[in-house]
Amino acid sequence: VGGWSGETGQGDLVVAELGGPPPAPPITPNCLETFFASNNGGGDGGGVSFDLNLATPTTFEAMEINVNGAAGNAVTAEIWSRSGTASGAENDPTGWTLMGSGGNLSEGVDGRTSIVFGSPFTLPAGLNGVAVVCSDGQRYTNGNGTNQMHVSPDGNIEFAGGSANNTAFAAGLFQPRIWNGALCPLQIGADFPCAAVPNSTGEIGQMYATGSLDVPDNNLLLT
């Protein structure tokens, strides 16, 4: 490999299929996770809604979801938010904002299908209504009064859920329904000041940083 001023050295050549999704960042210890043990599921294009109460503003870069489709099926997913609770607003698109989206191949029922958002997004501290909409039917768990609250290991993210409908933001609500998934905050204090210029495929380059802010941890990954 050639370098500055005639320098040469060893390098690694990585060959990958063009047009595929970016690799998922590793799941971090501070992800909010419910469970991946479903007993019910919704229709294609349906949504699952819940509340997130955040102690601090939190930037999210990826999520894992549980989908109906067979392993290997193409899946696209979106995450929407609104100020305040999702309760009472599940059937009305007014007030909801699309925050992130991405695609991948399904890991099958009760598998962890990873979705990396095209750009990380930040939710403010306090109560946020959240809805996850998926092209493939989402799996979820019926609420029983004891399985509807979840907290991230660092205590920053509190989850309360929730409900589901077979057509996102439309009539036909089922509740309580508990989203099966994990939401992962960005671990490095980096910002994303610009977007890359599309290349000949029409796609743009993307970089993700995950790991620890503490240098002695020796845990930093740029993807």
C-alpha positions in Angstrom: 0.0 0.0 0.0 1.4 3.4 -1.0 1.7 6.2 1.5 2.9 9.7 2.0 6.3 10.7 0.5 6.9 7.2 -1.0 6.2 5.2 2.2 4.7 1.7 1.7 3.4 -0.9 4.1 0.9 -3.7 4.9 -2.8 -3.2 4.4 -6.1 -5.1 4.6 -8.4 -5.4 1.5 -12.0 -5.9 2.5 -14.4 -7.1 -0.3 -18.1 -6.6 0.3 -21.3 -6.6 -1.7 -22.3 -3.1 -2.9 -25.6 -1.7 -1.9 -26.1 -3.7 1.2 -26.9 -2.1 4.6 -24.1 -0.7 6.8 -23.0 -3.2 9.4 -24.7 -2.8 12.8 -22.7 -1.2 15.6 -22.1 -3.6 18.5 -24.8 -3.7 21.1 -23.7 -1.5 24.0 -24.2 -2.1 27.7 -26.6 0.9 27.9 -29.1 -0.3 25.3 -32.7 -0.3 26.4 -34.0 -3.8 25.8 -37.3 -5.5 26.4 -37.3 -9.1 25.3 -37.4 -11.3 22.2 -39.9 -13.9 23.4 -43.1 -13.1 21.4 -46.5 -14.6 21.7 -48.3 -12.5 19.1 -47.7 -10.5 16.0 -49.2 -7.8 13.7 -49.6 -7.3 9.9 -47.1 -6.0 7.4 -46.7 -2.2 7.7 -48.1 -2.2 11.2 -46.8 -0.2 14.2 -45.9 -0.8 17.8 -46.1 2.2 20.1 -44.7 2.8 23.6 -43.2 5.5 25.8 -39.6 6.4 26.6 -38.8 8.5 29.6 -35.2 9.8 29.2 -33.2 11.2 32.1 -30.9 13.1 29.6 -31.1 13.9 25.9 -30.1 10.7 24.2 -28.9 10.0 20.7 -29.8 6.7 19.1 -28.0 5.0 16.2 -29.5 1.6 15.9 -32.2 -0.8 17.1 -33.0 -4.5 17.0 -36.5 -5.7 16.3 -38.5 -9.0 16.2 -40.3 -9.6 12.8 -42.7 -12.1 11.4 -40.9 -12.8 8.2 -38.7 -15.8 7.5 -35.0 -15.5 8.0 -33.4 -13.8 4.9 -36.4 -11.7 3.9 -35.7 -8.0 3.2 -37.0 -5.8 6.0 -37.3 -2.0 6.3 -38.2 -0.2 9.5 -38.9 3.3 10.7 -38.9 4.9 14.1 -41.2 7.9 14.8 -41.6 10.1 17.9 -43.8 12.7 19.4 -43.6 14.9 22.5 -45.3 13.4 25.5 -47.0 10.0 25.7 -48.0 7.8 22.8 -51.1 6.8 24.6 -54.2 8.2 22.8 -52.2 9.2 19.7 -51.6 5.7 18.2 -54.3 6.0 15.6 -53.6 9.6 14.5 -50.5 10.5 12.4 -50.8 14.2 13.6 -47.9 15.2 15.8 -45.6 12.3 14.9 -42.2 12.9 13.3 -40.1 10.4 11.4 -36.7 10.2 13.2 -34.9 7.4 11.5 -35.1 4.4 9.2 -33.1 1.6 7.8 -33.2 -1.9 6.3 -31.7 -5.3 6.6 -32.4 -9.0 6.2 -34.7 -10.7 8.7 -33.3 -12.9 11.4 -36.7 -14.7 11.6 -39.3 -14.9 14.4 -37.8 -14.2 17.8 -34.4 -13.4 16.1 -32.7 -10.0 16.5 -33.0 -8.2 13.2 -30.6 -5.2 13.3 -31.6 -1.8 11.9 -29.0 0.9 11.6 -30.5 4.3 11.1 -29.3 6.3 8.1 -28.4 9.1 10.5 -28.4 9.0 14.3 -31.1 11.1 16.0 -31.6 12.7 19.4 -34.7 12.5 21.7 -35.0 15.2 24.4 -35.0 14.5 28.1 -38.4 13.7 29.5 -41.4 11.8 28.1 -41.3 10.8 24.4 -43.9 8.8 22.6 -42.3 6.3 20.1 -43.7 4.2 17.3 -41.8 1.5 15.4 -43.2 0.8 11.9 -42.0 -2.2 9.9 -42.6 -3.5 6.4 -42.7 -7.0 7.8 -45.2 -7.9 10.5 -43.7 -7.2 13.9 -43.7 -9.7 16.7 -44.6 -8.5 20.2 -45.7 -9.9 23.6 -49.1 -9.4 25.2 -49.0 -7.2 28.2 -49.8 -8.8 31.5 -49.3 -6.0 34.0 -45.8 -7.1 35.1 -43.9 -7.1 31.8 -44.7 -3.6 30.6 -41.8 -1.6 32.3 -38.1 -1.9 31.3 -35.1 0.2 32.2 -31.6 0.5 30.5 -28.7 -0.7 32.7 -27.5 2.9 33.3 -31.0 4.0 34.3 -31.2 6.7 31.6 -34.0 5.1 29.5 -37.3 4.0 31.0 -39.7 2.1 28.7 -43.4 1.8 29.3 -45.6 -0.1 26.7 -47.6 -0.2 24.8 -50.0 -0.9 21.9 -50.0 -2.2 18.4 -52.0 -1.8 15.2 -52.0 -3.7 11.9 -51.8 -0.4 9.9 -49.5 2.3 11.4 -51.3 5.3 12.8 -54.8 3.9 11.8 -57.8 2.5 13.5 -57.7 -1.0 15.1 -55.7 -0.8 18.3 -54.6 -3.8 20.3 -53.3 -3.2 23.9 -51.4 -3.8 26.0 -48.8 -5.0 23.5 -45.1 -4.9 24.4 -42.6 -4.1 21.7 -39.9 -6.8 21.3 -36.6 -5.0 20.7 -33.6 -3.0 21.7 -32.7 0.7 21.2 -29.1 1.6 21.4 -27.7 5.0 22.2 -24.7 6.5 20.6 -21.8 5.9 23.0 -19.2 8.4 21.6 -19.7 12.1 22.0 -19.4 12.7 18.3 -21.6 14.8 16.0 -22.4 14.4 12.4 -21.8 17.8 10.8 -22.3 16.8 7.1 -23.4 14.1 4.7 -21.1 12.5 2.2 -21.6 13.1 -1.6 -23.4 10.2 -3.2 -21.0 7.9 -5.2 -21.7 6.1 -8.5 -24.1 3.7 -6.8 -26.3 6.6 -5.6 -25.5 5.8 -2.0 -23.5 7.9 0.5 -20.7 6.8 2.8 -21.5 6.6 6.5 -19.4 6.4 9.6 -20.4 5.2 13.0 -18.4 5.5 16.3 -19.1 3.2 19.2 -17.3 2.3 22.4 -16.2 4.1 25.5 -15.2 7.7 26.3 -12.5 6.4 28.7 -9.2 5.8 26.9 -8.0 3.0 29.3 -10.9 0.9 28.3 -9.3 0.5 24.8 -12.7 0.2 23.3 -13.4 2.3 20.3 -14.8 1.1 17.0 -15.2 3.1 13.8 -17.5 1.5 11.3 
